[in-house]
Amino acid sequence: MIGEPRKIEFISELQSLIEQRRSIRKYKSDDVPKELIEKIIQAGLWAPSGKNLQNWRFVVVTGSKRDAYLKYSQRSWANIKVILEKKLKPSLYEFTERFFYTLGNAPVIIFCLSKNDPNEKYLTSVGSVYMALQNMILTAEAHGLGTCPMGAPLEIGEEVKNFLGKDVTAGLELLCAVTVGYPDHAPPAAPRQTEGRVTWLES
Ligand SMILES: Cc1cc2nc3c(=O)[nH]c(=O)nc-3n(C[C@H](O)[C@H](O)[C@H](O)COP(=O)(O)O)c2cc1C
């Protein structure tokens, strides 16, 4: 029925899906079945988008192409490491560095790009792609998969676009990538802050 809430069990499952998701940076060696990747992408395609332009474009990278990407992931670390060296404690810094070098052995990387439209605001286009990404991340989680969204490819955006193929990426803006695979660790929750994040205007 229109406007009827879902069953309480569904609501609490959804809430725990959202709250228990973690960025996963270490994966089992098991491959992810292609049908599962297709389901995840399908969830992305159901996201809302500005003017329903569905301006997202996804490039799924697996196998030897994924192995070849590690060289680029390592290069993208060069700028980021300068910032994280000061911010992270040594053990976490080393773990993060290993992730950039190996991508935690994730068998799948999905690159997310935007086909920007002159009739749509730039930020709306970008936001639409991230809406799709979050659908994909939560769907992966529901299937027992782990993910880690990564802005890092932007450090060497043009190189990554060339790596994916000029024919595939022409006219598109690279926004991010997400690793997908079966998790091989259970990281603690990264703390969330509420202070100053929300303003209520009530009369
Ligand atoms: C847009 C975006 C870009 C991110 N880029 C990276 C990245 O390049 N490398 C990485 O290890 N994690 C990256 N993350 C993951 C964040 O570090 C992570 O979401 C945050 O620390 C909170 O942890 P959680 O996802 O486990 O809740 C990114 C997350 C988002 C949303």
The ligand as a MOL file (V3000), in Angstrom:
LIG
                    3D

  0  0  0     0  0            999 V3000
M  V30 BEGIN CTAB
M  V30 COUNTS 31 33 0 0 0
M  V30 BEGIN ATOM
M  V30 1 C 34.0940 9.6240 -1.6410 0
M  V30 2 C 34.9420 8.7170 -0.7940 0
M  V30 3 C 36.2760 8.5310 -1.1220 0
M  V30 4 C 37.0520 7.6550 -0.3630 0
M  V30 5 N 38.3450 7.4150 -0.7470 0
M  V30 6 C 39.0560 6.4630 -0.1210 0
M  V30 7 C 40.3410 6.0820 -0.6120 0
M  V30 8 O 40.8230 6.6010 -1.6200 0
M  V30 9 N 41.0310 5.1120 0.0290 0
M  V30 10 C 40.5170 4.4950 1.1410 0
M  V30 11 O 41.1870 3.6110 1.6970 0
M  V30 12 N 39.2890 4.8250 1.6420 0
M  V30 13 C 38.5470 5.7770 1.0290 0
M  V30 14 N 37.2790 6.0930 1.4730 0
M  V30 15 C 36.7220 5.3960 2.6470 0
M  V30 16 C 36.6870 6.2910 3.8870 0
M  V30 17 O 37.9850 6.3930 4.4190 0
M  V30 18 C 35.7060 5.6740 4.9040 0
M  V30 19 O 34.4180 5.6610 4.3610 0
M  V30 20 C 35.6770 6.4420 6.2230 0
M  V30 21 O 36.9170 6.4040 6.8650 0
M  V30 22 C 34.6140 5.8890 7.1770 0
M  V30 23 O 34.8310 4.5130 7.4010 0
M  V30 24 P 33.7230 3.4190 7.0460 0
M  V30 25 O 33.4430 3.4970 5.5930 0
M  V30 26 O 34.3010 2.0960 7.4550 0
M  V30 27 O 32.4850 3.7550 7.8500 0
M  V30 28 C 36.4930 6.9870 0.7640 0
M  V30 29 C 35.1410 7.2040 1.0850 0
M  V30 30 C 34.3780 8.0480 0.3160 0
M  V30 31 C 32.9200 8.2270 0.6520 0
M  V30 END ATOM
M  V30 BEGIN BOND
M  V30 1 1 1 2
M  V30 2 1 2 3
M  V30 3 2 2 30
M  V30 4 2 3 4
M  V30 5 1 4 5
M  V30 6 1 4 28
M  V30 7 2 5 6
M  V30 8 1 6 7
M  V30 9 1 6 13
M  V30 10 2 7 8
M  V30 11 1 7 9
M  V30 12 1 9 10
M  V30 13 2 10 11
M  V30 14 1 10 12
M  V30 15 2 12 13
M  V30 16 1 13 14
M  V30 17 1 14 15
M  V30 18 1 14 28
M  V30 19 1 15 16
M  V30 20 1 16 17
M  V30 21 1 16 18
M  V30 22 1 18 19
M  V30 23 1 18 20
M  V30 24 1 20 21
M  V30 25 1 20 22
M  V30 26 1 22 23
M  V30 27 1 23 24
M  V30 28 2 24 25
M  V30 29 1 24 26
M  V30 30 1 24 27
M  V30 31 2 28 29
M  V30 32 1 29 30
M  V30 33 1 30 31
M  V30 END BOND
M  V30 END CTAB
M  END
